[in-house]
Amino acid sequence: MEEQGVYHEGIIDYFGETIMKFSDEEGQRFALLADSVYNDSEPYAGGGSIPLEYAVTGIFGVEVTVQYLKPMVEFLQLLGGKYDGDIDNAEQARVRFGDDSVFVVETRTTNVEKQGYGSVHHFSLRVKDEAALKEIGERVTREKWRNSGVVDRHYFKALYISAVGNITVEISTDTPGFTVDEPLETLGESLSLPPFLEQDRDFIEMRLHPLS
């Protein structure tokens, strides 16, 4: 990374994991995590010049920053997350959703994220199908969390919830998936759009940056 001029914070211990935080050219914050569980996994993107032992093999989790940790952890528990720490005296928490994690960090700054370069609009948690999605929708509505109701995104169904600190959390289904309108063998070779965006194809294609 130093050879390429990429800003990073060095290798550190983070909730018992070995990670390196870095930022891309737009200021978006990422972290690479060394996880022996994935050593024998196939990388997401094959080929190219990256040796297999250095290739990215999965998305491990997401970090959210809040002013008060406890309400966010309790909200994530409402969604089905597991947390076994001392919620009343923690400044950091790791809430597990199966093999994935949401890392919650408490900080008393006055900084407010704005949508645009270097920011994240929302993060998504997955569920199996629409029945599971509707159950979560009923759960958060019962607890009076503002939400979108079930939204059909063609490739999946989604629920958007306005959570603690006005952070948007999406819950999305695995089905029907990205092979609903093209075969797996040619997936990604052309730009596929859901029906509700097809009318804007010319504008969307005009704004895309070529990938080398």
Stockholm file with secondary structure:
# STOCKHOLM 1.0

chainA/1-212         MEEQGVYHEGIIDYFGETIMKFSDEEGQRFALLADSVYNDSEPYAGGGSIPLEYAVTGIFGVEVTVQYLKPMVEFLQLLGGKYDGDIDNAEQARVRFGDDSVFVVETRTTNVEKQGYGSVHHFSLRVKDEAALKEIGERVTREKWRNSGVVDRHYFKALYISAVGNITVEISTDTPGFTVDEPLETLGESLSLPPFLEQDRDFIEMRLHPLS
#=GR chainA/1-212 SS CTTTTCCEEEEEEETTEEEEEEECTTCCEEEEEECGGGTTSCCSSCSSSSCGGGSCCCCCEEEEEESCHHHHHHHHHHTTCBCCSCTTTCSEEEEEETTEEEEEEECCCCCCCCSSTTCCCEEEEEESSHHHHHHHHHHHHHTTCCBCCCEECSSEEEEEEECGGGCEEEEEEEEECTTSSSCGGGTTSSCCCCGGGGGGHHHHHHHCCCCC
#=GC SS_cons         CTTTTCCEEEEEEETTEEEEEEECTTCCEEEEEECGGGTTSCCSSCSSSSCGGGSCCCCCEEEEEESCHHHHHHHHHHTTCBCCSCTTTCSEEEEEETTEEEEEEECCCCCCCCSSTTCCCEEEEEESSHHHHHHHHHHHHHTTCCBCCCEECSSEEEEEEECGGGCEEEEEEEEECTTSSSCGGGTTSSCCCCGGGGGGHHHHHHHCCCCC
//
